[in-house]
Structures are given as structure tokens and as C-alpha cells.
Amino acid sequence: IVSNAKILPAVHQMECHPYRQMKAMREKMSEHDVKVMCWYPLGGRGEGGTNIILNDPVIQKIAKAHGKPAVQIVLRFELQEGFITIPGSFNPVHIAENFHAQDFDLTEVEMIEIRALNKEKRFFVAFENFTYEQAENMIMNMHP
């Protein structure tokens, strides 16, 4: 897109969370001043990656040290890393709790510990083995 676009995108949205930090892509985007927006910033919904990430022993340890829920630790990490992170929720309690990820900071040691969780693990796998044409057909059929 960089070589063909007259106007570069301002934001690139991709699955990113503590288990998929997309370091190489973030560096590439940074070269062009394109911001990264976390899609699935908590690893997905419900029983999927969210439970895995929020129950990770490192996340739990840091949450306990700050007296914060694990979700706030993950969101704070992403904010401090420079991600645009917008978790989706219909639950008013969760939405209100998410705002409190902005009222504290993680230490550099805690940031390093969370960075070490990176596995480039995807939790959204619907398109994982699709060709571009297959993904395009699926999307077009979902949104006619």
C-alpha cells in the first residue's frame, strides 16, 4: 500500500494483544507514521483468548501488585506501548472499568515481563489459512 497509495492510511488495525504483539509490523508502520489499532486487544471474546490472557500468571501477578483487574493491566500495557486500543463490550460495568486503565502506569520491569509473553499467537483464526480471494469472498458474502 505504501508504494501505491497517494495518501497513506493513518491507522492500521490488526489483532494485537500480549500474546500477539506484532513487533515487526509495528516497526514497519512506524516508519510511515501509521498508528496501530489493536483489534481483539484482550485476545477475543468469552472463552477464547481473553480468558487465556487474563489468567496468565504474569498478568495476574502484576494485577495483584497494582490492585487492579487483569483487563486493566492488559489495556494499560497496550496504551504504554503506543497502541490505540478499544476493547468492545456491551456490559456497562466492563466499559466503566476499562476507563481506569488510564489512571496508573506499569513499571518498565512490568512492561518487559508482559513483552516476554509474546508468542505471535492468533486467537481469531477464520482467515488464517485463506487465500486473499477466499477471504474476499467470505467478506462479500457476509456484507452484501
C-alpha angles and dihedrals in degrees: 000000000000093000094046106034123094089198117033119222115259093213136032114200117206141149106277134155135132091295093047110035098162094214097169093047091046090053091049092049091047091058087064097037091248113151121224119231116198114233110192089015090176095041099266135299135316118327094005127083094324092073091044094052097040091050095047108128093232092051090045092050092051092045090054092048091054097037088236134126115262092247090063091051091054093046092046090051091053093048092050090048088058098251123144099233124186114170115202121230139152091197110100091207092054092046091053092046091052091062090062090067084084099058100074141035132230117230120246089251090054090048090052091049092053093044087056089062091071112125097154083240116170119210096180103069105162092107099029097111099023125119115231090257093052092050091047092050092049093050093046090052091049094050110029 
